[in-house]
Amino acid sequence: MIYDFLIVGAGFAGSVIAERIASQLNKRVLLIDKREHIAGNAFDHIDDHGILVHKYGPHIFHTNNQKVWDYLSGFTEWIQYEHKVLAVIGDKKVPVPFNINSLYMVFPEDIAKKLENVLLDKYGLGIKIPILKLRETDNSELKMLADFIYDYIYYGYNLKQWNLKPEELDFSVSSRVPVFVSHDNRYFQDTFQAMPKNGYTEMFKKILNNKNIELRLRTDFKDIENEIKFDRLIYTGPIDEYFSYIFGNLSYRSLTFDFKTLEQEWFQDVAQVNYPNDNDYTRITEFKHLTGQKSEKTSIAYEFSKPYLPNINEPYYPIPQKDNDSLYQKYLAEAEKLKNTVYFVGRLAEYKYYNMEQIVSVAMMIFHKQIAC
């Protein structure tokens, strides 16, 4: 059989494009994934104790993009969920991003009030300030605050997560979790914040439920690329792997998880608690907060950041640094030579730190502007 499209990777990028091609163009698609499941890193499943857990760490859906929201809503109902994160500082757990409420938890009331007034006077209510930008202030009080937040919230967490100091990464990384001049303890302020009612995997099953889509799991692209006949290829894996590492390996961070189920109803106050300073793990996730399940037990996951080792563990996060970007540009130049026959889409293929909703948006845009046109 000759397929119109071969799509490598059944995560968000590959699955969304597969669905669009199958439903809008009525074309035949072969979708493959080397893992034993669909949904990529968003894969979730019921554990041995009846709790819906995220195998590859917490995935929280949020977006301001009406088109993305409407598209995914065609494949799932939603349960309302607004993500809140706490960070452990000494014997306290404070809201992250660090905000006005956090101020009053770590400083005496008179100092916290003074710092709040300085923040409001200089920036105004509702403003988000990247921590490295705040550290550039010439105001002595704000400088003290910025150094405190940097030392106790950002520095240790970045070292564990990236094995780099915050200033050694692209500015976009520190900008993702800014200081928030607000009393809003939510991690995100997007218009749409929710979780798929029956989980991500069930949503993906509906996305891929089309007679024009053939799914093959436990299938590596390199093993079949010369056997399968197809017109065009959509590749969502690591771009350096596609080109057989001709310019060298791009750098990624990987993760490992230690899952535990406890004989108690709840373990922590929110779904995610970060550990910036002590302990080897970066954070603990309690999944029932995300899913809204009722159970006398609870399942949690300790998360550890690790170096990525090809063929040993999974690449999770591209490391945004100048050297890596320069190396990626070499691979991008090779990809340009394959334009209109091979499409590189997604976090690993584009070497970008995408959120889920961003990947869906990019996949939809590539379909409309490059594939369906």
N, C-alpha and C positions, 0 to 999 in steps of 0.2 A: 504493500500500500504506500502511496505517496501522500504525505501530509502537507497541507498548506503552510503550517507553522510547527516548528519544534520549539517548545518552551522549556528551559532548564530552570528548575526551582519552583516549588509549589507554595511559596510564601505569598505575601501580599502582592508584590510586583508581578510575579508570574501568574498568579491566580486571577487577579483583576484583568490583566491583559487577555488571558485565555478566555475568560467569560465574555469580554467585549468582542473579541474576534468571533467566537462561536455564536453569540446571540445577535450581534449586529451585522456581521458580514457573512454569516452562515458558512464559515470555512472550517475545515478539519484541523484540529489541534491535537498534537501529542504533547502532553505535559509530563515531565519526568522529575523525580527528586531522588537523591541518593539516600535520604533518610527513609524510615519506615512509616512516615506519617506526612500528612498535609499540614498546612498552616505555618510552616517555617518556625521561627522563634516564638510565634504567638500560640503555638500548640498548647492546648490544655487538655486535661483528662481527669477522670475520677480516680482517686488513689484507692488503696486497699481499705481505707476507712470511710469511704463515701464522700470525701471532700474533693471539690473541683480545684485542682492546683495547676499552676503555670510551670511547665517543665523547665523553661529557660528564663525564669525570672518574671517579675510582675510586668504585665502589659496593660497600661491604663489608656483607654481611648478618650481623646479630647480633640476638638477642632473648632475653628471659626468658619470653616469652609462648608457652605450650605450644600454644594454639589456633592462633596464627599459624604456628608451626613445622609443626604437623600439616597445616594447610591447604595451605601451599606445598609441603610434601613430597609431596602428591598430584600435583604437576605437574613435579617434578624430583628427580633423585638429587643428592646433595651430595658435595663434596670438603671434607675438613677444612681449615680455614684460620683462624688466629688472627692478627689484624692487629697489626703492630708499626710504630711510627713513630719516626723519629729527627729531631731538630732540629739544625741547624748553628749552633754557637756558637764563633766563631773558627775554630780548626783542629780542633775536636772535633765529634762527632755524638753527641748524648745522647738517651736515651729520653724520649718524650713520651707521656702526661703525665709531668711531672717527678716523679721518685720517689727512693727512697733510693739506687738504683744511679746515678742521675744526679748525686746529691750527690758521690759519690766520683770521678766523672769530671771535675768542674769545680773541686773544692776540694782542697787538701792533705788527706791522710788524717786528721790530727789534728783539723782544723776540721770535716771531713765527719762524723767520729765524734761530735763534740760536738753538731753540728746534728741528727744522727740521734737522739741521746738526748733532746734537747729536744723534738723532734717526737713521739717515742714517749711521753714523759712527759706532754705536754700533750694529745695527740690519741689516741694508741694506734695499734697496727698495723692496717692495712687501711682507714684512714679517708681519705676524699677531701675536700679543703678547697678551695673556690673561691679563686682567687688574690686577688680583691678582698677577700674575707673574711680571708685570711691577712695582708693588708697592714694590717688594723686592729689587729693584735696590739700589746700594750704591752711585749712581750719584745724587747729590743734585738737579740738574736741572730736570732730569727725575723723581725724586721723587716728586718734586713740580708738574710736569705735571700729573703724575699718581694720585696723591691725588686730583687734580682738576677734572680729568675725573671721578674718583671714586665718588667724592662728588656730582658732577652735572649731571652725566649721569647714573651711575650704582646704587648708594646707594638707592636713593628714588624710582627708578623704581622697584628694587628688593623688597623693603619693600611693595610696593603696589601689585606687582605681586604675591609674594610668602609669604608675611608677615614674611620675614626672611632677615637678612643681607646677602650680597653676600658670605661672608666667612662661613656662616652657611650652605650653600648648597654644594653639590658635585662640585668639580672643573669643571666638564663637563658643568655646567650651565654658569659660567662666561666665559668659553672658546668659547661659541657659538657666542658671540658678542665681538671679541677682538679689541684691538687698531690696526689699519691697517696702516702700513707705506707705504702710497700710495696716489696718487691723484684720485684714482678710487672711485667714490661716490656710486657705486652699492652695495647693501646689500649682494649680493651673487656674486661669481666669477665663478660659474659652467659653463660648456660647453653648456649645454642645459638649457635655461631659456625661459619659454613661459606660456601662459594660454590656456586652452581648448577653441577653437573658439566659441562653443555654450554653454560653461559652464561645470562644473563638473557633474551635474546631468544628462545632456544629454550623457556625456561620459559613465557614469555608466549604463544608459539604454542600451547602445550598448554592454557593457561588459556582461550584464546579459541576453541579447537577445539570449537565447539558449533553445531549446525544452527540454533539460535535466534538466533545472533549474526551480523549482517551487518557487515562491516568496510569502511569507506571511508577511505582515506588521501588526503593532499593535498587535504583538504576543510576549509574554514574555516566555522565555525558561522555567522558573519555572512552568508555567501554563500547559505546554504541554509535558515536558520531560518524563512523564510516559505514555503518550498516543501515541506518535509517535514511530514507529518502524524503527530503522536505524542500520547500521553496525558500523559506525564510526562517531565521533563528532569532529567538529572544533569549538572552542569557542574563541570569540574575545572580550568578555565582561570582567569586573573586575574579576581577579582571586580569590580575597577574597570572592566575592559574590557567585562564583561558589561553593566554599567550605563552604558556609553558615557562614562565618566569624568565623570559629572555633578557630582561633588564634587571633582574633581581627580585627579591620578595618585598612586597608592601608590608608594612607593619600593622598588626591588629592586636587588640586585647581580647582575651578570652575570659570565660567565667566557669566556675564550678559551684555546685549547690549541695548543701547537706540538708535533706528533708527529714523532718521529724513530725510525728503525730503525738500529741499530748493528751492525757486523760483529764482535761479540763476544758471548760467552755471557751475561755478566751486567754490569750497569752499577753497581748499588748493592746494599748488604747486605740491604735490606728493600724492601717494595713502595713505601713512601712516605717521602720525606725532605723536611722542611719547611725553608724558608729565611726565618727571621723578620727578619733584619737586612739582609743584603746582597742584591743581585740584584733585578730587577724582578718575577720570578716568586715565587709563594708556596710552591710545592712541585713536586717531580718524582715521577712515578709510574712504576714499572717493572712492566708487566702480568703477566709470567710468574710473578712471586711470587704473584699472585692466582689464576692459572688452573692452575698446576702443569704447564704445558706444557714440553716439552723441545725446544730449538732451539739451534743454534749462533749464531743472531742474537737480538737482544732489541729490543723496542719500548718506548719511553718517551714521556712527555708532560710538557712544561713547562706549568704552569698559571698563568694571569694573571687577576687580579680586575679587573673593569671596571665602570663605571656602566652601569645598564640604560637602553637607549634604545629606546622602543617602535618596532616595525617595522624595527629595525636589528639588534638581537641578542636573546638569549633571557633572560627573567627566571629567575633561579635561586633567590636567597635573599631572602625578605622581610626588611626591615631593622627589627629590633625596637626601636623608640623610642616614646616617649609620643605624639609628634605623629602618627606613622604609625598607632598604635593608635587614636587619636581619630578619624582619618580612616576607618579600617577600620570603626569602630563605626557610622558613618553609612551605609556600604554594607551592613553587617549588618542595620541597621534596614530597609533596602529589601528585603533578602533575606527577612526575616521576613514581609513582606507576601505573598510567593510560596510560603509554607510549604505542603507537601504537593503542590505542583505542580512546583517547581524545588528541587533539592537541590544545595547547594554543598559539594563534598568535595575535600580535598587541600590541599597546601601553598599553592598560588596562590589557590585559591578561599576558603580559610579564613585566609589570610595568617598562617600558622604555620610555624615552622621544624621540620617533621616529619622524622624518619628514615623509611626505607623500612618497617620493621616497624610503626612507629606508623601510617603511612598504611594499611597492610593492616588493622590492628586497627580503625581508625576506619571504614574502608569496610565491614568485616564488621559492625560495631556498627550503622551506619546502615541497612544492609540488614535486619538482624533487628529493630531497634526502630522504624524509620520506614517501610520499604518493604514488608516481608513481613508486618507485623502486621495 
